[in-house]
Structures are given as C-alpha cells and as structure tokens.
C-alpha cells in the first residue's frame, strides 16, 4: 500500500512502505530514453520488459489519486 498526499502549490509526498526503496530516475530526457528503448526492442524483435502496460495503468492511477488528493485535501491510499 502506498499513500499519496498532494499539498497546495504542487508540493507532494509519497510514503514508501517499509522494506521498499525509492527509485532514482536517470538524468536526462525521460521521453528520449523511452523512445530509444522502444526502438531497440523493435529492432531486436523483442517485447519490452522494462515497462509494460500495467506500469502505464499504474501511472494513470497515481495521477488520478493526486488529483483527488488536491480536490479533497485528504490523503489517497492506493492498493498494490
């Protein structure tokens, strides 16, 4: 379970459950990394294994929870 609370003016915090670690993004343009990876997968004839459709669905769920937290001013809890 992860709780997301978004405060006014865009400040936010994410509580990471004990035993899990935060992910540090690589520097640079994330979209460029995504496109490069997609092209590599197509060229190799392999399905992507770093990011799958479920990851995209999770990202949308998180964004919707952030919006709800902003509207209500209350933390929103997401189930794993």
N, CA, C and O atoms as a Maestro MAE file, in Angstrom:
{
 s_m_m2io_version
 :::
 2.0.0
}

f_m_ct {
 s_m_title
 :::
 protein
 m_atom[320] {
  # First column is atom index #
  i_m_mmod_type
  r_m_x_coord
  r_m_y_coord
  r_m_z_coord
  i_m_residue_number
  s_m_chain_name
  s_m_pdb_residue_name
  s_m_pdb_atom_name
  i_m_atomic_number
  :::
  1 25 0.845 -1.177 0.000 1 A "UNK " " N  " 7
  2 3 0.000 0.000 0.000 1 A "UNK " " CA " 6
  3 2 0.886 1.234 0.000 1 A "UNK " " C  " 6
  4 15 1.858 1.309 0.752 1 A "UNK " " O  " 8
  5 25 0.546 2.208 -0.851 2 A "UNK " " N  " 7
  6 3 1.288 3.458 -0.937 2 A "UNK " " CA " 6
  7 2 0.301 4.594 -0.746 2 A "UNK " " C  " 6
  8 15 -0.760 4.606 -1.370 2 A "UNK " " O  " 8
  9 25 0.636 5.545 0.107 3 A "UNK " " N  " 7
  10 3 -0.214 6.716 0.310 3 A "UNK " " CA " 6
  11 2 0.382 7.900 -0.423 3 A "UNK " " C  " 6
  12 15 1.589 8.136 -0.374 3 A "UNK " " O  " 8
  13 25 -0.475 8.639 -1.103 4 A "UNK " " N  " 7
  14 3 -0.041 9.826 -1.837 4 A "UNK " " CA " 6
  15 2 -0.810 11.016 -1.289 4 A "UNK " " C  " 6
  16 15 -2.038 10.982 -1.222 4 A "UNK " " O  " 8
  17 25 -0.111 12.050 -0.903 5 A "UNK " " N  " 7
  18 3 -0.747 13.284 -0.439 5 A "UNK " " CA " 6
  19 2 -0.151 14.436 -1.229 5 A "UNK " " C  " 6
  20 15 1.062 14.650 -1.218 5 A "UNK " " O  " 8
  21 25 -0.997 15.161 -1.903 6 A "UNK " " N  " 7
  22 3 -0.536 16.318 -2.667 6 A "UNK " " CA " 6
  23 2 -1.047 17.568 -1.974 6 A "UNK " " C  " 6
  24 15 -2.251 17.742 -1.781 6 A "UNK " " O  " 8
  25 25 -0.122 18.427 -1.608 7 A "UNK " " N  " 7
  26 3 -0.462 19.662 -0.907 7 A "UNK " " CA " 6
  27 2 -0.678 20.789 -1.929 7 A "UNK " " C  " 6
  28 15 -0.291 20.653 -3.090 7 A "UNK " " O  " 8
  29 25 -1.283 21.879 -1.510 8 A "UNK " " N  " 7
  30 3 -1.446 23.016 -2.428 8 A "UNK " " CA " 6
  31 2 -0.103 23.466 -2.997 8 A "UNK " " C  " 6
  32 15 0.942 23.267 -2.379 8 A "UNK " " O  " 8
  33 25 -0.142 24.059 -4.152 9 A "UNK " " N  " 7
  34 3 1.035 24.606 -4.834 9 A "UNK " " CA " 6
  35 2 1.972 23.507 -5.333 9 A "UNK " " C  " 6
  36 15 3.155 23.772 -5.551 9 A "UNK " " O  " 8
  37 25 1.477 22.284 -5.520 10 A "UNK " " N  " 7
  38 3 2.250 21.233 -6.147 10 A "UNK " " CA " 6
  39 2 3.195 20.463 -5.242 10 A "UNK " " C  " 6
  40 15 3.802 19.492 -5.693 10 A "UNK " " O  " 8
  41 25 3.344 20.857 -3.980 11 A "UNK " " N  " 7
  42 3 4.211 20.090 -3.087 11 A "UNK " " CA " 6
  43 2 3.543 18.751 -2.824 11 A "UNK " " C  " 6
  44 15 2.323 18.690 -2.678 11 A "UNK " " O  " 8
  45 25 4.313 17.689 -2.760 12 A "UNK " " N  " 7
  46 3 3.716 16.380 -2.529 12 A "UNK " " CA " 6
  47 2 4.671 15.484 -1.756 12 A "UNK " " C  " 6
  48 15 5.871 15.744 -1.669 12 A "UNK " " O  " 8
  49 25 4.111 14.434 -1.205 13 A "UNK " " N  " 7
  50 3 4.950 13.440 -0.538 13 A "UNK " " CA " 6
  51 2 4.389 12.067 -0.840 13 A "UNK " " C  " 6
  52 15 3.181 11.902 -1.010 13 A "UNK " " O  " 8
  53 25 5.256 11.100 -0.905 14 A "UNK " " N  " 7
  54 3 4.859 9.720 -1.124 14 A "UNK " " CA " 6
  55 2 5.446 8.899 0.008 14 A "UNK " " C  " 6
  56 15 6.655 8.935 0.234 14 A "UNK " " O  " 8
  57 25 4.613 8.165 0.718 15 A "UNK " " N  " 7
  58 3 5.083 7.299 1.786 15 A "UNK " " CA " 6
  59 2 5.380 5.931 1.184 15 A "UNK " " C  " 6
  60 15 4.486 5.282 0.641 15 A "UNK " " O  " 8
  61 25 6.616 5.496 1.279 16 A "UNK " " N  " 7
  62 3 7.031 4.206 0.730 16 A "UNK " " CA " 6
  63 2 7.015 3.185 1.858 16 A "UNK " " C  " 6
  64 15 7.623 3.407 2.906 16 A "UNK " " O  " 8
  65 25 6.322 2.064 1.651 17 A "UNK " " N  " 7
  66 3 6.246 1.050 2.705 17 A "UNK " " CA " 6
  67 2 7.627 0.566 3.143 17 A "UNK " " C  " 6
  68 15 8.570 0.532 2.353 17 A "UNK " " O  " 8
  69 25 7.723 0.194 4.408 18 A "UNK " " N  " 7
  70 3 8.983 -0.302 4.961 18 A "UNK " " CA " 6
  71 2 9.454 -1.503 4.148 18 A "UNK " " C  " 6
  72 15 8.656 -2.372 3.796 18 A "UNK " " O  " 8
  73 25 10.737 -1.548 3.855 19 A "UNK " " N  " 7
  74 3 11.304 -2.644 3.094 19 A "UNK " " CA " 6
  75 2 11.407 -2.352 1.607 19 A "UNK " " C  " 6
  76 15 12.086 -3.077 0.880 19 A "UNK " " O  " 8
  77 25 10.743 -1.301 1.146 20 A "UNK " " N  " 7
  78 3 10.851 -0.911 -0.253 20 A "UNK " " CA " 6
  79 2 11.721 0.325 -0.339 20 A "UNK " " C  " 6
  80 15 11.846 1.075 0.629 20 A "UNK " " O  " 8
  81 25 12.323 0.537 -1.500 21 A "UNK " " N  " 7
  82 3 13.169 1.715 -1.659 21 A "UNK " " CA " 6
  83 2 12.611 2.617 -2.754 21 A "UNK " " C  " 6
  84 15 11.852 2.171 -3.615 21 A "UNK " " O  " 8
  85 25 12.985 3.852 -2.711 22 A "UNK " " N  " 7
  86 3 12.579 4.799 -3.737 22 A "UNK " " CA " 6
  87 2 13.405 4.555 -4.994 22 A "UNK " " C  " 6
  88 15 14.514 4.025 -4.921 22 A "UNK " " O  " 8
  89 25 12.871 4.935 -6.126 23 A "UNK " " N  " 7
  90 3 13.573 4.793 -7.394 23 A "UNK " " CA " 6
  91 2 14.139 6.152 -7.765 23 A "UNK " " C  " 6
  92 15 13.420 7.151 -7.769 23 A "UNK " " O  " 8
  93 25 15.425 6.190 -8.075 24 A "UNK " " N  " 7
  94 3 16.071 7.421 -8.512 24 A "UNK " " CA " 6
  95 2 16.137 7.420 -10.038 24 A "UNK " " C  " 6
  96 15 16.785 6.551 -10.621 24 A "UNK " " O  " 8
  97 25 15.482 8.372 -10.692 25 A "UNK " " N  " 7
  98 3 15.490 8.384 -12.160 25 A "UNK " " CA " 6
  99 2 16.864 8.728 -12.713 25 A "UNK " " C  " 6
  100 15 17.647 9.441 -12.085 25 A "UNK " " O  " 8
  101 25 17.139 8.206 -13.904 26 A "UNK " " N  " 7
  102 3 18.389 8.545 -14.580 26 A "UNK " " CA " 6
  103 2 18.312 9.994 -15.053 26 A "UNK " " C  " 6
  104 15 17.233 10.478 -15.394 26 A "UNK " " O  " 8
  105 25 19.445 10.684 -15.074 27 A "UNK " " N  " 7
  106 3 19.422 12.060 -15.572 27 A "UNK " " CA " 6
  107 2 19.143 12.070 -17.072 27 A "UNK " " C  " 6
  108 15 19.399 11.085 -17.763 27 A "UNK " " O  " 8
  109 25 18.631 13.160 -17.557 28 A "UNK " " N  " 7
  110 3 18.375 13.294 -18.987 28 A "UNK " " CA " 6
  111 2 16.897 13.348 -19.299 28 A "UNK " " C  " 6
  112 15 16.054 13.422 -18.404 28 A "UNK " " O  " 8
  113 25 16.604 13.310 -20.560 29 A "UNK " " N  " 7
  114 3 15.230 13.403 -21.046 29 A "UNK " " CA " 6
  115 2 14.566 12.035 -20.992 29 A "UNK " " C  " 6
  116 15 14.947 11.132 -21.737 29 A "UNK " " O  " 8
  117 25 13.582 11.876 -20.122 30 A "UNK " " N  " 7
  118 3 12.900 10.596 -19.963 30 A "UNK " " CA " 6
  119 2 12.226 10.126 -21.233 30 A "UNK " " C  " 6
  120 15 12.231 8.932 -21.532 30 A "UNK " " O  " 8
  121 25 11.641 11.055 -21.992 31 A "UNK " " N  " 7
  122 3 10.982 10.652 -23.233 31 A "UNK " " CA " 6
  123 2 11.993 10.123 -24.233 31 A "UNK " " C  " 6
  124 15 11.708 9.170 -24.959 31 A "UNK " " O  " 8
  125 25 13.159 10.724 -24.279 32 A "UNK " " N  " 7
  126 3 14.214 10.257 -25.181 32 A "UNK " " CA " 6
  127 2 14.634 8.843 -24.805 32 A "UNK " " C  " 6
  128 15 14.847 8.008 -25.684 32 A "UNK " " O  " 8
  129 25 14.755 8.562 -23.500 33 A "UNK " " N  " 7
  130 3 15.105 7.213 -23.047 33 A "UNK " " CA " 6
  131 2 14.015 6.212 -23.429 33 A "UNK " " C  " 6
  132 15 14.318 5.096 -23.850 33 A "UNK " " O  " 8
  133 25 12.747 6.607 -23.284 34 A "UNK " " N  " 7
  134 3 11.634 5.720 -23.637 34 A "UNK " " CA " 6
  135 2 11.644 5.393 -25.123 34 A "UNK " " C  " 6
  136 15 11.523 4.232 -25.512 34 A "UNK " " O  " 8
  137 25 11.790 6.425 -25.952 35 A "UNK " " N  " 7
  138 3 11.800 6.205 -27.395 35 A "UNK " " CA " 6
  139 2 12.984 5.357 -27.825 35 A "UNK " " C  " 6
  140 15 12.846 4.474 -28.672 35 A "UNK " " O  " 8
  141 25 14.139 5.620 -27.249 36 A "UNK " " N  " 7
  142 3 15.333 4.846 -27.573 36 A "UNK " " CA " 6
  143 2 15.133 3.381 -27.224 36 A "UNK " " C  " 6
  144 15 15.496 2.499 -28.002 36 A "UNK " " O  " 8
  145 25 14.557 3.118 -26.060 37 A "UNK " " N  " 7
  146 3 14.313 1.748 -25.626 37 A "UNK " " CA " 6
  147 2 13.307 1.063 -26.553 37 A "UNK " " C  " 6
  148 15 13.493 -0.096 -26.925 37 A "UNK " " O  " 8
  149 25 12.236 1.785 -26.927 38 A "UNK " " N  " 7
  150 3 11.229 1.217 -27.818 38 A "UNK " " CA " 6
  151 2 11.863 0.840 -29.158 38 A "UNK " " C  " 6
  152 15 11.592 -0.237 -29.691 38 A "UNK " " O  " 8
  153 25 12.693 1.711 -29.697 39 A "UNK " " N  " 7
  154 3 13.357 1.444 -30.972 39 A "UNK " " CA " 6
  155 2 14.279 0.232 -30.856 39 A "UNK " " C  " 6
  156 15 14.338 -0.594 -31.767 39 A "UNK " " O  " 8
  157 25 14.996 0.125 -29.739 40 A "UNK " " N  " 7
  158 3 15.871 -1.036 -29.526 40 A "UNK " " CA " 6
  159 2 15.057 -2.328 -29.497 40 A "UNK " " C  " 6
  160 15 15.482 -3.332 -30.068 40 A "UNK " " O  " 8
  161 25 13.903 -2.321 -28.846 41 A "UNK " " N  " 7
  162 3 13.049 -3.511 -28.775 41 A "UNK " " CA " 6
  163 2 12.534 -3.897 -30.148 41 A "UNK " " C  " 6
  164 15 12.534 -5.074 -30.506 41 A "UNK " " O  " 8
  165 25 12.094 -2.910 -30.921 42 A "UNK " " N  " 7
  166 3 11.588 -3.188 -32.267 42 A "UNK " " CA " 6
  167 2 12.706 -3.753 -33.139 42 A "UNK " " C  " 6
  168 15 12.508 -4.739 -33.850 42 A "UNK " " O  " 8
  169 25 13.879 -3.125 -33.083 43 A "UNK " " N  " 7
  170 3 15.000 -3.573 -33.904 43 A "UNK " " CA " 6
  171 2 15.427 -5.001 -33.549 43 A "UNK " " C  " 6
  172 15 15.848 -5.763 -34.419 43 A "UNK " " O  " 8
  173 25 15.314 -5.355 -32.270 44 A "UNK " " N  " 7
  174 3 15.721 -6.692 -31.823 44 A "UNK " " CA " 6
  175 2 14.580 -7.707 -31.940 44 A "UNK " " C  " 6
  176 15 14.791 -8.903 -31.734 44 A "UNK " " O  " 8
  177 25 13.371 -7.234 -32.271 45 A "UNK " " N  " 7
  178 3 12.223 -8.126 -32.367 45 A "UNK " " CA " 6
  179 2 11.804 -8.699 -31.025 45 A "UNK " " C  " 6
  180 15 11.291 -9.816 -30.950 45 A "UNK " " O  " 8
  181 25 12.025 -7.932 -29.967 46 A "UNK " " N  " 7
  182 3 11.708 -8.392 -28.616 46 A "UNK " " CA " 6
  183 2 10.639 -7.508 -27.978 46 A "UNK " " C  " 6
  184 15 10.573 -6.302 -28.218 46 A "UNK " " O  " 8
  185 25 9.816 -8.140 -27.169 47 A "UNK " " N  " 7
  186 3 8.827 -7.378 -26.402 47 A "UNK " " CA " 6
  187 2 9.536 -6.611 -25.289 47 A "UNK " " C  " 6
  188 15 10.518 -7.102 -24.733 47 A "UNK " " O  " 8
  189 25 9.058 -5.423 -24.959 48 A "UNK " " N  " 7
  190 3 9.674 -4.675 -23.855 48 A "UNK " " CA " 6
  191 2 9.506 -5.411 -22.539 48 A "UNK " " C  " 6
  192 15 8.476 -6.038 -22.292 48 A "UNK " " O  " 8
  193 25 10.521 -5.331 -21.700 49 A "UNK " " N  " 7
  194 3 10.423 -5.968 -20.392 49 A "UNK " " CA " 6
  195 2 10.710 -5.007 -19.248 49 A "UNK " " C  " 6
  196 15 10.574 -5.374 -18.081 49 A "UNK " " O  " 8
  197 25 11.105 -3.783 -19.570 50 A "UNK " " N  " 7
  198 3 11.351 -2.792 -18.517 50 A "UNK " " CA " 6
  199 2 10.059 -2.130 -18.079 50 A "UNK " " C  " 6
  200 15 9.833 -1.919 -16.887 50 A "UNK " " O  " 8
  201 25 9.220 -1.806 -19.036 51 A "UNK " " N  " 7
  202 3 7.943 -1.154 -18.750 51 A "UNK " " CA " 6
  203 2 6.879 -1.875 -19.559 51 A "UNK " " C  " 6
  204 15 7.028 -2.056 -20.767 51 A "UNK " " O  " 8
  205 25 5.814 -2.283 -18.901 52 A "UNK " " N  " 7
  206 3 4.725 -2.970 -19.579 52 A "UNK " " CA " 6
  207 2 3.432 -2.192 -19.392 52 A "UNK " " C  " 6
  208 15 3.412 -1.194 -18.671 52 A "UNK " " O  " 8
  209 25 2.369 -2.625 -20.020 53 A "UNK " " N  " 7
  210 3 1.093 -1.918 -19.959 53 A "UNK " " CA " 6
  211 2 0.593 -1.669 -18.549 53 A "UNK " " C  " 6
  212 15 0.006 -0.624 -18.268 53 A "UNK " " O  " 8
  213 25 0.825 -2.631 -17.661 54 A "UNK " " N  " 7
  214 3 0.386 -2.455 -16.272 54 A "UNK " " CA " 6
  215 2 1.066 -1.249 -15.619 54 A "UNK " " C  " 6
  216 15 0.473 -0.580 -14.772 54 A "UNK " " O  " 8
  217 25 2.310 -0.977 -16.017 55 A "UNK " " N  " 7
  218 3 3.022 0.178 -15.466 55 A "UNK " " CA " 6
  219 2 2.333 1.479 -15.886 55 A "UNK " " C  " 6
  220 15 2.212 2.411 -15.091 55 A "UNK " " O  " 8
  221 25 1.888 1.532 -17.137 56 A "UNK " " N  " 7
  222 3 1.164 2.712 -17.610 56 A "UNK " " CA " 6
  223 2 -0.142 2.894 -16.871 56 A "UNK " " C  " 6
  224 15 -0.514 4.011 -16.511 56 A "UNK " " O  " 8
  225 25 -0.845 1.782 -16.643 57 A "UNK " " N  " 7
  226 3 -2.112 1.848 -15.902 57 A "UNK " " CA " 6
  227 2 -1.870 2.338 -14.474 57 A "UNK " " C  " 6
  228 15 -2.660 3.114 -13.935 57 A "UNK " " O  " 8
  229 25 -0.781 1.885 -13.871 58 A "UNK " " N  " 7
  230 3 -0.444 2.331 -12.511 58 A "UNK " " CA " 6
  231 2 -0.137 3.826 -12.487 58 A "UNK " " C  " 6
  232 15 -0.518 4.528 -11.550 58 A "UNK " " O  " 8
  233 25 0.554 4.311 -13.520 59 A "UNK " " N  " 7
  234 3 0.879 5.741 -13.587 59 A "UNK " " CA " 6
  235 2 -0.389 6.578 -13.665 59 A "UNK " " C  " 6
  236 15 -0.484 7.627 -13.027 59 A "UNK " " O  " 8
  237 25 -1.367 6.118 -14.448 60 A "UNK " " N  " 7
  238 3 -2.637 6.834 -14.556 60 A "UNK " " CA " 6
  239 2 -3.363 6.820 -13.211 60 A "UNK " " C  " 6
  240 15 -3.922 7.834 -12.793 60 A "UNK " " O  " 8
  241 25 -3.350 5.664 -12.535 61 A "UNK " " N  " 7
  242 3 -4.000 5.561 -11.232 61 A "UNK " " CA " 6
  243 2 -3.382 6.537 -10.230 61 A "UNK " " C  " 6
  244 15 -4.096 7.166 -9.449 61 A "UNK " " O  " 8
  245 25 -2.060 6.660 -10.255 62 A "UNK " " N  " 7
  246 3 -1.366 7.579 -9.351 62 A "UNK " " CA " 6
  247 2 -1.750 9.027 -9.664 62 A "UNK " " C  " 6
  248 15 -2.009 9.817 -8.756 62 A "UNK " " O  " 8
  249 25 -1.785 9.369 -10.957 63 A "UNK " " N  " 7
  250 3 -2.165 10.737 -11.347 63 A "UNK " " CA " 6
  251 2 -3.586 11.061 -10.914 63 A "UNK " " C  " 6
  252 15 -3.861 12.162 -10.438 63 A "UNK " " O  " 8
  253 25 -4.494 10.094 -11.081 64 A "UNK " " N  " 7
  254 3 -5.872 10.318 -10.648 64 A "UNK " " CA " 6
  255 2 -5.945 10.485 -9.129 64 A "UNK " " C  " 6
  256 15 -6.720 11.303 -8.634 64 A "UNK " " O  " 8
  257 25 -5.147 9.718 -8.389 65 A "UNK " " N  " 7
  258 3 -5.126 9.846 -6.929 65 A "UNK " " CA " 6
  259 2 -4.583 11.209 -6.523 65 A "UNK " " C  " 6
  260 15 -5.071 11.814 -5.568 65 A "UNK " " O  " 8
  261 25 -3.579 11.693 -7.241 66 A "UNK " " N  " 7
  262 3 -3.050 13.029 -6.938 66 A "UNK " " CA " 6
  263 2 -4.128 14.092 -7.135 66 A "UNK " " C  " 6
  264 15 -4.281 15.001 -6.320 66 A "UNK " " O  " 8
  265 25 -4.869 13.961 -8.232 67 A "UNK " " N  " 7
  266 3 -5.951 14.916 -8.488 67 A "UNK " " CA " 6
  267 2 -7.003 14.888 -7.399 67 A "UNK " " C  " 6
  268 15 -7.484 15.931 -6.957 67 A "UNK " " O  " 8
  269 25 -7.361 13.672 -6.965 68 A "UNK " " N  " 7
  270 3 -8.346 13.549 -5.889 68 A "UNK " " CA " 6
  271 2 -7.816 14.155 -4.590 68 A "UNK " " C  " 6
  272 15 -8.554 14.817 -3.860 68 A "UNK " " O  " 8
  273 25 -6.519 13.922 -4.305 69 A "UNK " " N  " 7
  274 3 -5.921 14.478 -3.083 69 A "UNK " " CA " 6
  275 2 -5.940 16.002 -3.116 69 A "UNK " " C  " 6
  276 15 -6.167 16.655 -2.098 69 A "UNK " " O  " 8
  277 25 -5.697 16.557 -4.302 70 A "UNK " " N  " 7
  278 3 -5.732 18.018 -4.438 70 A "UNK " " CA " 6
  279 2 -7.152 18.528 -4.217 70 A "UNK " " C  " 6
  280 15 -7.358 19.502 -3.492 70 A "UNK " " O  " 8
  281 25 -8.137 17.870 -4.841 71 A "UNK " " N  " 7
  282 3 -9.531 18.310 -4.733 71 A "UNK " " CA " 6
  283 2 -10.061 18.200 -3.310 71 A "UNK " " C  " 6
  284 15 -10.775 19.083 -2.837 71 A "UNK " " O  " 8
  285 25 -9.708 17.107 -2.626 72 A "UNK " " N  " 7
  286 3 -10.288 16.856 -1.303 72 A "UNK " " CA " 6
  287 2 -9.413 17.343 -0.150 72 A "UNK " " C  " 6
  288 15 -9.909 17.566 0.954 72 A "UNK " " O  " 8
  289 25 -8.108 17.508 -0.404 73 A "UNK " " N  " 7
  290 3 -7.189 17.888 0.665 73 A "UNK " " CA " 6
  291 2 -6.886 16.730 1.605 73 A "UNK " " C  " 6
  292 15 -6.328 16.931 2.684 73 A "UNK " " O  " 8
  293 25 -7.253 15.517 1.197 74 A "UNK " " N  " 7
  294 3 -7.042 14.329 2.039 74 A "UNK " " CA " 6
  295 2 -6.108 13.341 1.349 74 A "UNK " " C  " 6
  296 15 -6.064 13.278 0.121 74 A "UNK " " O  " 8
  297 25 -5.358 12.566 2.143 75 A "UNK " " N  " 7
  298 3 -4.508 11.534 1.528 75 A "UNK " " CA " 6
  299 2 -5.370 10.499 0.788 75 A "UNK " " C  " 6
  300 15 -6.499 10.217 1.189 75 A "UNK " " O  " 8
  301 25 -4.831 9.954 -0.273 76 A "UNK " " N  " 7
  302 3 -5.495 8.905 -1.039 76 A "UNK " " CA " 6
  303 2 -4.612 7.667 -0.967 76 A "UNK " " C  " 6
  304 15 -3.422 7.735 -1.273 76 A "UNK " " O  " 8
  305 25 -5.181 6.548 -0.569 77 A "UNK " " N  " 7
  306 3 -4.424 5.314 -0.434 77 A "UNK " " CA " 6
  307 2 -4.669 4.435 -1.653 77 A "UNK " " C  " 6
  308 15 -5.813 4.180 -2.029 77 A "UNK " " O  " 8
  309 25 -3.586 3.976 -2.263 78 A "UNK " " N  " 7
  310 3 -3.663 3.078 -3.409 78 A "UNK " " CA " 6
  311 2 -3.309 1.673 -2.970 78 A "UNK " " C  " 6
  312 15 -2.375 1.476 -2.192 78 A "UNK " " O  " 8
  313 25 -4.041 0.710 -3.459 79 A "UNK " " N  " 7
  314 3 -3.749 -0.697 -3.166 79 A "UNK " " CA " 6
  315 2 -2.746 -1.222 -4.178 79 A "UNK " " C  " 6
  316 15 -2.771 -0.814 -5.338 79 A "UNK " " O  " 8
  317 25 -1.859 -2.124 -3.758 80 A "UNK " " N  " 7
  318 3 -0.876 -2.685 -4.709 80 A "UNK " " CA " 6
  319 2 -1.524 -3.537 -5.770 80 A "UNK " " C  " 6
  320 15 -0.835 -4.075 -6.636 80 A "UNK " " O  " 8
  :::
 }
 m_bond[319] {
  # First column is bond index #
  i_m_from
  i_m_to
  i_m_order
  :::
  1 1 2 1
  2 2 3 1
  3 3 4 2
  4 3 5 1
  5 5 6 1
  6 6 7 1
  7 7 8 2
  8 7 9 1
  9 9 10 1
  10 10 11 1
  11 11 12 2
  12 11 13 1
  13 13 14 1
  14 14 15 1
  15 15 16 2
  16 15 17 1
  17 17 18 1
  18 18 19 1
  19 19 20 2
  20 19 21 1
  21 21 22 1
  22 22 23 1
  23 23 24 2
  24 23 25 1
  25 25 26 1
  26 26 27 1
  27 27 28 2
  28 27 29 1
  29 29 30 1
  30 30 31 1
  31 31 32 2
  32 31 33 1
  33 33 34 1
  34 34 35 1
  35 35 36 2
  36 35 37 1
  37 37 38 1
  38 38 39 1
  39 39 40 2
  40 39 41 1
  41 41 42 1
  42 42 43 1
  43 43 44 2
  44 43 45 1
  45 45 46 1
  46 46 47 1
  47 47 48 2
  48 47 49 1
  49 49 50 1
  50 50 51 1
  51 51 52 2
  52 51 53 1
  53 53 54 1
  54 54 55 1
  55 55 56 2
  56 55 57 1
  57 57 58 1
  58 58 59 1
  59 59 60 2
  60 59 61 1
  61 61 62 1
  62 62 63 1
  63 63 64 2
  64 63 65 1
  65 65 66 1
  66 66 67 1
  67 67 68 2
  68 67 69 1
  69 69 70 1
  70 70 71 1
  71 71 72 2
  72 71 73 1
  73 73 74 1
  74 74 75 1
  75 75 76 2
  76 75 77 1
  77 77 78 1
  78 78 79 1
  79 79 80 2
  80 79 81 1
  81 81 82 1
  82 82 83 1
  83 83 84 2
  84 83 85 1
  85 85 86 1
  86 86 87 1
  87 87 88 2
  88 87 89 1
  89 89 90 1
  90 90 91 1
  91 91 92 2
  92 91 93 1
  93 93 94 1
  94 94 95 1
  95 95 96 2
  96 95 97 1
  97 97 98 1
  98 98 99 1
  99 99 100 2
  100 99 101 1
  101 101 102 1
  102 102 103 1
  103 103 104 2
  104 103 105 1
  105 105 106 1
  106 106 107 1
  107 107 108 2
  108 107 109 1
  109 109 110 1
  110 110 111 1
  111 111 112 2
  112 111 113 1
  113 113 114 1
  114 114 115 1
  115 115 116 2
  116 115 117 1
  117 117 118 1
  118 118 119 1
  119 119 120 2
  120 119 121 1
  121 121 122 1
  122 122 123 1
  123 123 124 2
  124 123 125 1
  125 125 126 1
  126 126 127 1
  127 127 128 2
  128 127 129 1
  129 129 130 1
  130 130 131 1
  131 131 132 2
  132 131 133 1
  133 133 134 1
  134 134 135 1
  135 135 136 2
  136 135 137 1
  137 137 138 1
  138 138 139 1
  139 139 140 2
  140 139 141 1
  141 141 142 1
  142 142 143 1
  143 143 144 2
  144 143 145 1
  145 145 146 1
  146 146 147 1
  147 147 148 2
  148 147 149 1
  149 149 150 1
  150 150 151 1
  151 151 152 2
  152 151 153 1
  153 153 154 1
  154 154 155 1
  155 155 156 2
  156 155 157 1
  157 157 158 1
  158 158 159 1
  159 159 160 2
  160 159 161 1
  161 161 162 1
  162 162 163 1
  163 163 164 2
  164 163 165 1
  165 165 166 1
  166 166 167 1
  167 167 168 2
  168 167 169 1
  169 169 170 1
  170 170 171 1
  171 171 172 2
  172 171 173 1
  173 173 174 1
  174 174 175 1
  175 175 176 2
  176 175 177 1
  177 177 178 1
  178 178 179 1
  179 179 180 2
  180 179 181 1
  181 181 182 1
  182 182 183 1
  183 183 184 2
  184 183 185 1
  185 185 186 1
  186 186 187 1
  187 187 188 2
  188 187 189 1
  189 189 190 1
  190 190 191 1
  191 191 192 2
  192 191 193 1
  193 193 194 1
  194 194 195 1
  195 195 196 2
  196 195 197 1
  197 197 198 1
  198 198 199 1
  199 199 200 2
  200 199 201 1
  201 201 202 1
  202 202 203 1
  203 203 204 2
  204 203 205 1
  205 205 206 1
  206 206 207 1
  207 207 208 2
  208 207 209 1
  209 209 210 1
  210 210 211 1
  211 211 212 2
  212 211 213 1
  213 213 214 1
  214 214 215 1
  215 215 216 2
  216 215 217 1
  217 217 218 1
  218 218 219 1
  219 219 220 2
  220 219 221 1
  221 221 222 1
  222 222 223 1
  223 223 224 2
  224 223 225 1
  225 225 226 1
  226 226 227 1
  227 227 228 2
  228 227 229 1
  229 229 230 1
  230 230 231 1
  231 231 232 2
  232 231 233 1
  233 233 234 1
  234 234 235 1
  235 235 236 2
  236 235 237 1
  237 237 238 1
  238 238 239 1
  239 239 240 2
  240 239 241 1
  241 241 242 1
  242 242 243 1
  243 243 244 2
  244 243 245 1
  245 245 246 1
  246 246 247 1
  247 247 248 2
  248 247 249 1
  249 249 250 1
  250 250 251 1
  251 251 252 2
  252 251 253 1
  253 253 254 1
  254 254 255 1
  255 255 256 2
  256 255 257 1
  257 257 258 1
  258 258 259 1
  259 259 260 2
  260 259 261 1
  261 261 262 1
  262 262 263 1
  263 263 264 2
  264 263 265 1
  265 265 266 1
  266 266 267 1
  267 267 268 2
  268 267 269 1
  269 269 270 1
  270 270 271 1
  271 271 272 2
  272 271 273 1
  273 273 274 1
  274 274 275 1
  275 275 276 2
  276 275 277 1
  277 277 278 1
  278 278 279 1
  279 279 280 2
  280 279 281 1
  281 281 282 1
  282 282 283 1
  283 283 284 2
  284 283 285 1
  285 285 286 1
  286 286 287 1
  287 287 288 2
  288 287 289 1
  289 289 290 1
  290 290 291 1
  291 291 292 2
  292 291 293 1
  293 293 294 1
  294 294 295 1
  295 295 296 2
  296 295 297 1
  297 297 298 1
  298 298 299 1
  299 299 300 2
  300 299 301 1
  301 301 302 1
  302 302 303 1
  303 303 304 2
  304 303 305 1
  305 305 306 1
  306 306 307 1
  307 307 308 2
  308 307 309 1
  309 309 310 1
  310 310 311 1
  311 311 312 2
  312 311 313 1
  313 313 314 1
  314 314 315 1
  315 315 316 2
  316 315 317 1
  317 317 318 1
  318 318 319 1
  319 319 320 2
  :::
 }
}
